[in-house]
């Protein structure tokens, strides 16, 4: 199953205009997330840690996880998605663990139920981890300083920043074929965006959804100048062969099917970005 980005954001935008709100009779809350589903409707009997859902993320991830530390985060698109999964699985307690990106996508972490961190589903990653059904689609975006933009031609002549072990890094090297001497690799996206602000790189290349969030955070100093069509989809990352993987898949499908996913996208993505990612111009590789 694949959720089309245009369809998802169109629904999300309509919901945003309707001033998204949950019903007053919400069943419960985790953080600031109001949960209206039935608790334990699709139960998980043996979570990684007793009595809770354990969720990994690689921070920072603004808008998706609103805060810099697990303790400070109370909402965000993926945080509230995780909260909804926990509730439907039968738990009102959720532990968030911050892990390194490279360790996460190469299957080096353990004792968790799932990870949500804007993780693109790839065949290479499937060799060491499992993925849920897709819940969001995102292409590869290009972020530059507003006063020093790049285009599809000049980007190949500039210094480009990427995050280690991401699909963006692979795209820059294998598709755009930008030489290594023009590429700077960073362990996390926060370091990459700091380098852009400092003028150490001319452009940052990663998921369109991520650079759109950074554009908003920069208050106009950075702008998403273009994107490349890749057809990527985000999925929850599971431990390889995890006993609860199929059950969590059922929960995520129920969240998509009952409209909760679109409502979360409206509140935390479309209403904050102020635009549909599909309106960002597409570059030719």
N, C-alpha and C positions, 0 to 999 in steps of 0.2 A: 504494500500500500504506500502511495506517495501523496503527500499533501502539496498541491500546487501553490507556489508562493503568491501568485497574483490573486488566486481565489481566497486564500487565507487572509491576505492583507485587505482585500476588498470587504470581506465579512467583518474583519477586525475594525476597519475604518468606520463602517456603519454603526457598529456597536459603540465605538468611541463617541460618535456624534450623539448617540442616544444617552450619553453620560453613564457609562458602565457602572452598575451597582449590583451587589448580590441581594437576594431577598432578605427581609428583616429577620425571618425565622431561620437564620443560618444554623446548621447542625453543630458547628464547632469552629475553632480557630487554631492555627499553628502560626506563630509569629503574627503578622498582620494579615494573613491570608484567611478570608472567610470561606468556610467549606460547607457547601449545601448538599453534598451527596450523602448517601447512607454510609455511616462508618462500618467498616468490615464487610462491605458488599461483595468484595472479591478478596477473601482473606489470604494472607501469607502466614503460614504456621511456623516456619523456622527461619526467621531473619538472621542476618549475619551476627547481630548482637541482640540478645533477648529484650523484648519489650519495646523495640523501637525500629525505625527505618534508618539505615546508615547510608548517607549520600556523600559522594566525593565531588569536588569541584576544584578547578585551578583558577585562583583569583589573581588579578582583579577581573571582573566581568560586569561592568556597569549596565544597568537596566535589567539584565538577566539575573544578577545577584546584587542587590543594592547595599553595598557596604564593603569595607576593605578586609574584614576578618570574619570568620564564621560566627563569632559571638555577636557581632554588630548587625548581621544581616537578618532582616525580618520580612522582607518581601523582594519582589523581582519576578520576571517571567518564569525562569526555571526554578527559583526557590519555591514559588507558589505551585508550580507543576509538581515539584517533589512533595510538597505538603499535601496536595490532593492525592497523590499516589499513596503516601503514608496513611492518610485517613481511610481511603477505600480498602487499603490492605489490613486495616484494623488497629492502627496506632495513632495516638495523639502526641507521640514524642518522636522527634526527628533530630538526629545528630548530623551536622555538616562538618566535613573534614576537608581542609585545604591541602592539596597535594601538587607536586610539580607536574607540569604538562607532559613532559617527555615520559616520566614514569607512568603517568595515567594511561596514555595511549599505547604504551608498549607492554601493558599487562604486568607491571612491576609492583602494583599495590594490592592489598588484600584486606579481608575483614570488612567488606562493604557490600551493600545490596545493589546499588547502581550509582552511576556518575552522570551528572548533567552539567555540561560545560561547553555548549555550542560545538559539539563534537561531530565532525563530518564522518559519515559512514563510508569506509573504503575497504576494498578487498584485502589490501595489505594489513590493515589493522585487524581484520577478521581472523587473521592467522593466530592472534594471541588473545583477543577478547571477543565477546559476543555483543551484538547490538539489538536494540528494540526495533519495532517498526518505526519509520520516519515520523517525526512530528513537526518539522519545519524545513523549508528549502531555502538555500542561500547560495549565491554565486560568489565570485572573488572580486573584492572591491579595491580601489586605489584611493588612498587618503594622502593629501598634500597640504602644504600651507596655503591659505587663501591668497596670500600675496606672492606666491611662487608656484603656481599650478604646473602640472605636467599633462601631456596628452598621450595618445597611443603611440606616437612616434618618439617623442622626447624622453619618455620613460625608459627607453632602452639605452639612453645615453647618460642617465643619471644614476645616483646611488640609491639603491632600493633596500628597505628594511623588511625582514620577514621574521616570523617566530619559528624557532626550531621545531621540527617534527610536525609541521602543519601542512595542509594541502596547499596553502598559499606559497610556502617555501618550495614545494615540489613544482608548482605551476611556474614560478619565476625561473627556476633552473631548467626544467624540462620543456616547457611550452614557450615561454618568452625568450628562453635561452640567454638571459642576462648573465654576463661573465661573473665568476666568483669575486673578482677584484672590485666589482661594482655592487656587491651584495653584502649587507651586514645582517647577521643572524643573532637573534636575542632569545633568551630563555623564556621570557613571558611577554605578553602583549603590552603590559605597562611600560617595560623598558624600551620597547620599540617606539611607542608613542612619545615617550620622554625624549628619545633621540631625535624624533621628527621636530619636536618643539625647539630643541637646541640647535637645529640646523645641521646635525650630523648625518642625516639622510635626507633625500629629496622627496621620497614617497614611502608610505607603508602599505604593504600588500597583504591582505588577509580577507576573511569572509565579509561580504557586503554588510551583513547584519551587525557585525562587530565595528566596522569603521563608521557606520551610520551613528552608532551609539557614541563613538568617540567624537564625531563631528558635533553632536549636541553638547557633550561634556566640555568641548573646547570653546564654547560660546562664540563661534564664528572664526576662530583663528585657523582651524583646519576645515577642509571641505572634501567631500567624496567627489572626485572629479570624473570617475568612470568606473566601470566594472566589466568583468569578462564572464560570459556564459559558460558555466561548468556543470549545471544540473546537480549540484551537491544537495544532500539532505542531512539534517541533524537527527541523531538517535541517542537514546539513553545507552550508555556503555555498561555492559554487565561483566562479571567475572566469567571467564571461559568455562562453559559447562555448568553454570550456576543452577541450583535446583529451583530457584524462584523465577528464573528468567521468563519462562512461558507465562507464568501468572502475572508478572508485572507488565508483560506485553498486553494481556487482556485488559489490565487496568488502563494503560495508556490508550488503547483503542476505545474504551468506554469514555475517556475524557475527550477524545476527538469527536466521537459519535454524538455525544449529548450537548455539544457546543461549548463546553467549558474551555477547550483549548483556544477557540476563537475569541472568547471573552478575555482570557488572559492576554492574548496578543493585542487586543484592543487597548487594554489598560496599560500594559507595560511596554509595548512596542509602537504601534501605529500612533497613539496619542502623544508619545514622547518624541518620536522621530519627526512627526509633522509631515511626512510624505511616504508614499509607497516606494519601496526599493525599485520597483519596475520603472519608475520615472528617471532613475539614474542612467545616463547614456552608456551604451555598450561599446567597448573598445574591441577592435580586431586584434588578435594576438600577433 
